[in-house]
Amino acid sequence: MNYHELFYYKNNVLYWKEREVTGRGANLSAKVFNQPVGYKHSGARSKTTYLRARLGLKQVMVHRIIWEMHYGPTPGGFVIDHVDGNGLNNSLDNLRLVSRIENARNYPRQSNNTSGVVGVSKDGNKWRAAIGGGKKREDLGTFEDLFEAICARKSAENNLGYHPNHGRSE
């Protein structure tokens, strides 16, 4: 789809170009232009809030529209990631094209995490560290000290190329 026909991007915000709005949901006929695009939406599986736009009966993520306006279609198996984890920050320098696995390496820490670090959990009276290295989970060992478990996890994250924001608090 040629998004340039419908939108323009200025100062990190996507706007509607002038157009006639008719049909269901419109008050008979109205002119819409120079309005920011999107409405806030949080997914069922994600606590992150994103902007979505309605294009007819289809809903499209605003960050995807912005990316595709500047770089072309998103290849299959890839997603647009918000580097800082803020789904409302749609500046081009905050968007990056990544595989789904890379995107999973930029997730925030879950709210029920008790150690304060993703992949480190209590195992009896010891601490266990683990990491997902792609399709399978790798056990990094059990440790007497929480700090040792955290060091093992952070070292594994570094070796596997996890994003520095992985495990941030929301």
TORDOVEX-751782 format. One line per 8 residues: number of its first residue (from 1); for each residue z, x, y negated of N, C-alpha, C. Coordinates in steps of 0.001 Angstrom, whole numbers. Example, Ala and Ser with C-alpha at 12.3 -4.5 7.8 and 13.67 -1.06 7.14 Angstrom:
<lonus>
1> 7800 13190 5690 7800 12300 4500 7800 13200 3300 ~ 7080 12850 2250 7140 13670 1060 7870 12900 -30
</lonus>
This chain:
<lonus>
1> 0 842 1182 0 0 0 0 889 -1248 ~ -728 487 -2237 -764 1236 -3494 325 685 -4426 ~ 1477 1314 -4374 2609 860 -5178 2383 1055 -6675 ~ 1456 1937 -7042 1174 2179 -8461 637 926 -9163 ~ 72 -12 -8401 -427 -1250 -8995 714 -2172 -9428 ~ 1865 -2068 -8764 2987 -2967 -9026 4106 -2350 -9853 ~ 4273 -1012 -9743 5447 -367 -10316 5092 859 -11145 ~ 6074 1256 -11970 6033 2581 -12584 7443 3159 -12519
9> 7525 4477 -12506 8783 5200 -12333 9059 6002 -13601 ~ 10220 5749 -14204 10559 6434 -15454 12066 6664 -15490 ~ 12473 7882 -15841 13892 8233 -15962 14696 7851 -14718 ~ 14141 8143 -13553 14795 7924 -12251 14995 6452 -11901 ~ 14256 5561 -12564 14357 4130 -12282 12953 3590 -12036 ~ 12828 2701 -11046 11570 2044 -10734 11508 719 -11486 ~ 10378 470 -12161 10200 -756 -12947 8970 -1523 -12464 ~ 9014 -2843 -12661 7857 -3683 -12406 6854 -3503 -13541
17> 5576 -3442 -13191 4525 -3540 -14198 4334 -5024 -14511 ~ 3682 -5324 -15622 3475 -6711 -16004 2642 -7414 -14940 ~ 3094 -8619 -14586 2382 -9405 -13582 2831 -10854 -13682 ~ 2038 -11736 -13145 2390 -13157 -13073 3190 -13382 -11796 ~ 4252 -14144 -11891 5048 -14502 -10727 4877 -15991 -10516 ~ 4370 -16371 -9358 4177 -17785 -9064 4686 -18071 -7662 ~ 4779 -19357 -7353 5150 -19742 -6002 6641 -19938 -5840 ~ 7044 -19994 -4570 8437 -20248 -4230 9335 -19168 -4823
25> 10439 -19565 -5401 11380 -18627 -5991 11114 -18357 -7455 ~ 9969 -18767 -7957 9664 -18576 -9383 9762 -19925 -10074 ~ 10180 -19932 -11309 10214 -21165 -12099 8802 -21450 -12576 ~ 8064 -22157 -11769 6662 -22474 -12005 5853 -21196 -12183 ~ 5811 -20632 -13341 5077 -19397 -13573 5838 -18588 -14617 ~ 5982 -17313 -14378 6715 -16475 -15332 6075 -15103 -15376 ~ 6198 -14440 -16513 5723 -13071 -16642 6915 -12146 -16457 ~ 6763 -11181 -15565 7825 -10220 -15308 7274 -8840 -15592
33> 7959 -8062 -16405 7556 -6682 -16622 8704 -5906 -17264 ~ 8623 -4620 -17135 9627 -3705 -17676 11037 -4023 -17197 ~ 11154 -4614 -16018 12450 -4894 -15424 12701 -3902 -14284 ~ 13924 -3382 -14169 14217 -2515 -13029 14010 -3272 -11719 ~ 13524 -2556 -10733 13218 -3145 -9428 14437 -3045 -8533 ~ 14683 -4092 -7780 15641 -4022 -6695 16923 -4786 -6893 ~ 17536 -5045 -5754 18849 -5660 -5704 19676 -4832 -4735 ~ 20966 -4786 -4965 21850 -3969 -4130 22012 -4615 -2764
41> 21991 -3775 -1738 22127 -4266 -373 22848 -3222 467 ~ 23851 -3656 1208 24533 -2786 2176 24174 -3279 3565 ~ 23762 -2369 4428 23377 -2745 5779 24571 -3059 6650 ~ 24324 -3667 7785 25394 -4032 8715 26020 -2790 9343 ~ 25221 -1757 9583 25732 -553 10239 26093 547 9256 ~ 25817 357 7992 26048 1400 7003 26879 860 5853 ~ 27795 1679 5367 28574 1288 4202 27854 1674 2914 ~ 26782 2451 3035 26047 2897 1862 25259 1730 1272
49> 25287 1621 -38 24538 582 -739 23216 1162 -1228 ~ 22137 451 -988 20796 851 -1407 20188 -250 -2260 ~ 19101 94 -2953 18325 -910 -3665 17154 -1328 -2792 ~ 16932 -2644 -2710 15790 -3188 -1990 14950 -4002 -2954 ~ 13656 -4090 -2652 12734 -4908 -3442 12067 -5910 -2518 ~ 11770 -7082 -3045 11029 -8095 -2283 9576 -8034 -2705 ~ 8726 -7844 -1722 7279 -7868 -1945 6730 -8980 -1071 ~ 6604 -10156 -1647 6222 -11319 -851 7359 -11654 93
57> 7070 -11695 1376 8098 -11988 2373 8741 -10720 2925 ~ 8258 -9583 2493 8746 -8307 3013 9782 -7688 2075 ~ 10798 -7035 2659 11779 -6293 1877 11527 -4801 2093 ~ 11508 -4040 1005 11221 -2610 1070 12306 -1868 305 ~ 12762 -759 858 13757 64 179 13115 718 -1046 ~ 13797 667 -2181 13265 1202 -3431 13041 2707 -3325 ~ 13937 3443 -2655 13749 4892 -2545 12485 5233 -1746 ~ 12114 4392 -805 10875 4616 -47 9648 4393 -940
65> 9707 3362 -1780 8606 3106 -2719 8429 4309 -3643 ~ 9532 4780 -4207 9477 5927 -5116 8897 7145 -4414 ~ 9376 7434 -3214 8878 8587 -2459 7367 8459 -2222 ~ 6950 7303 -1744 5539 7113 -1401 4640 7089 -2634 ~ 5165 6679 -3781 4375 6745 -5012 4077 8195 -5396 ~ 4995 9097 -5075 4844 10498 -5472 4262 11393 -4382 ~ 4539 11094 -3109 4157 12007 -2030 3289 11387 -946 ~ 3024 10083 -1021 2212 9428 -5 3066 8806 1079
73> 2403 8207 2085 3131 7484 3136 4119 8365 3897 ~ 5204 7743 4327 6221 8424 5129 5711 8515 6559 ~ 5630 9729 7124 5152 9868 8506 6104 9191 9494 ~ 5564 8744 10621 6375 8129 11668 7469 9080 12138 ~ 8651 8539 12421 9763 9351 12892 10551 10020 11778 ~ 10129 9810 10535 10822 10413 9395 11402 9320 8508 ~ 12438 9685 7771 13088 8770 6834 13300 9499 5519 ~ 13603 8743 4480 13921 9319 3176 15439 9349 3051
81> 15978 10535 2845 17418 10750 2779 17856 10954 1335 ~ 19004 10403 982 19635 10668 -312 20541 11880 -115 ~ 20201 12993 -721 20917 14255 -512 22402 14102 -821 ~ 22737 13437 -1926 24141 13324 -2321 24862 12166 -1639 ~ 24165 11400 -791 24785 10285 -82 24913 9020 -904 ~ 24489 9056 -2167 24554 7888 -3037 23225 7153 -2961 ~ 23204 6029 -2264 21985 5258 -2065 21412 4646 -3320 ~ 22160 4675 -4426 21668 4132 -5683 21080 5214 -6584
89> 21241 6478 -6205 20691 7595 -6973 19291 7894 -6456 ~ 18284 7297 -7089 16903 7427 -6632 16100 8425 -7450 ~ 16754 9461 -7974 16008 10513 -8662 15240 11317 -7607 ~ 14052 11770 -7963 13213 12479 -6996 13895 13709 -6423 ~ 14695 14413 -7230 15353 15609 -6712 16521 15278 -5785 ~ 16880 13996 -5662 17921 13578 -4727 17333 12999 -3439 ~ 16024 12894 -3361 15370 12343 -2171 14703 13462 -1390 ~ 14786 13365 -49 14112 14352 788 13609 13669 2059
97> 12497 14168 2561 11901 13658 3795 12518 14418 4959 ~ 13136 13696 5896 13802 14337 7033 13549 13537 8309 ~ 13735 14207 9439 13680 13499 10723 14957 12662 10850 ~ 14955 11743 11795 16144 10913 12001 17347 11769 12410 ~ 17115 12821 13187 18209 13716 13592 18774 14440 12378 ~ 17896 14949 11501 18373 15607 10279 19159 14632 9409 ~ 18703 13391 9338 19392 12392 8541 20798 12140 9085 ~ 20942 12149 10396 22258 11955 11009 23199 13109 10679
105> 22647 14235 10280 23468 15395 9924 23890 15368 8458 ~ 23714 14251 7804 24139 14080 6415 24989 12817 6285 ~ 25628 12408 7389 26455 11202 7376 27839 11494 6815 ~ 28445 10496 6174 29828 10672 5720 30805 10567 6894 ~ 32010 11034 6669 33070 10936 7671 33458 9471 7828 ~ 33733 9054 9052 34130 7669 9289 35542 7431 8770 ~ 35799 6214 8352 37084 5886 7736 38243 5964 8726 ~ 37978 5854 10028 39066 5911 11017 39286 7328 11556
113> 38673 8324 10945 38837 9711 11369 40250 10182 11037 ~ 40958 10742 12028 42358 11144 11812 42529 12626 11514 ~ 41547 13450 11850 41682 14892 11615 41200 15293 10227 ~ 40361 14448 9618 39777 14791 8328 38449 15511 8451 ~ 38016 15800 9685 36763 16520 9919 35995 15814 11032 ~ 34703 15561 10788 33850 14952 11808 33809 15863 13031 ~ 33948 15290 14219 33840 16059 15459 35119 16732 15902 ~ 36214 16527 15196 37510 17088 15582 38463 15924 15792
121> 39073 15885 16983 39956 14771 17307 41167 15273 18095 ~ 42188 14453 18140 43408 14756 18868 43158 14522 20356 ~ 43599 15459 21195 43476 15349 22652 44838 15709 23238 ~ 45666 14692 23407 47049 14952 23826 47781 15633 22679 ~ 48315 16837 22945 48983 17570 21867 48121 18731 21371 ~ 46841 18709 21710 45894 19727 21250 44789 19063 20432 ~ 43914 19886 19867 42771 19403 19093 41479 19745 19813 ~ 40581 18797 19899 39286 19001 20552 38189 18992 19494
129> 37260 19941 19619 36106 19998 18724 34843 19770 19545 ~ 33926 18999 19003 32654 18708 19673 31588 18516 18603 ~ 30332 18624 19030 29216 18427 18101 28015 17902 18874 ~ 27204 17095 18208 25953 16627 18802 24855 17602 18436 ~ 24270 18251 19409 23240 19247 19145 21842 18697 19313 ~ 21633 17444 19097 20333 16817 19293 20535 15575 20122 ~ 20182 15627 21394 20307 14442 22231 21605 14408 23022 ~ 22320 15542 23116 23562 15510 23887 24707 16105 23082
137> 25898 15708 23444 27113 16162 22779 27580 17447 23451 ~ 27956 18416 22641 28432 19698 23159 29921 19841 22856 ~ 30705 20106 23907 32136 20321 23745 32358 21750 23264 ~ 33073 21915 22174 33330 23234 21607 34679 23792 22025 ~ 35468 22989 22742 36742 23462 23265 37936 22709 22717 ~ 39101 23036 23323 40373 22488 22844 41173 23624 22224 ~ 41949 23282 21211 42648 24288 20424 44076 23833 20147 ~ 44984 24791 20113 46377 24515 19776 46508 24119 18309
145> 45686 24743 17467 45807 24598 16026 44619 23813 15459 ~ 44891 22895 14555 43840 22098 13913 42844 23000 13182 ~ 43336 24026 12507 42467 24928 11749 41436 25599 12662 ~ 41855 26022 13862 40922 26656 14809 39836 25677 15240 ~ 40216 24429 15481 39245 23404 15881 38248 23145 14757 ~ 38760 23092 13519 37884 22873 12364 36917 24043 12214 ~ 37404 25268 12379 36540 26450 12270 35432 26419 13321 ~ 35766 26024 14550 34763 25936 15615 33705 24905 15257
153> 34130 23764 14759 33195 22699 14386 32300 23136 13225 ~ 32892 23698 12175 32110 24122 11008 31121 25224 11372 ~ 31507 26125 12244 30605 27182 12699 29414 26589 13450 ~ 29685 25617 14314 28607 24958 15066 27686 24186 14122 ~ 28252 23524 13114 27430 22809 12134 26491 23781 11427 ~ 27025 24913 11038 26224 25933 10357 25094 26436 11258 ~ 25410 26703 12521 24397 27204 13471 23301 26187 13751 ~ 23644 24897 13703 22672 23841 14002 21959 23315 12754
161> 22299 23837 11580 21601 23446 10356 22024 22111 9781 ~ 23272 21738 9988 23763 20486 9403 23743 20604 7875 ~ 23547 19490 7201 23560 19456 5746 24984 19719 5253 ~ 25146 20455 4146 26499 20730 3630 27309 19476 3316 ~ 26647 18347 3039 27369 17099 2742 27851 16385 3991 ~ 27468 16830 5168 27858 16118 6395 29378 16040 6486 ~ 29881 14838 6724 31307 14649 6888 32060 14446 5594 ~ 31334 14306 4477 32007 14061 3201 32729 12728 3260
169> 33732 12562 2414 34373 11245 2361 33518 10329 1505 ~ 33570 9053 1834 32741 8077 1112 33340 7753 -218
</lonus>
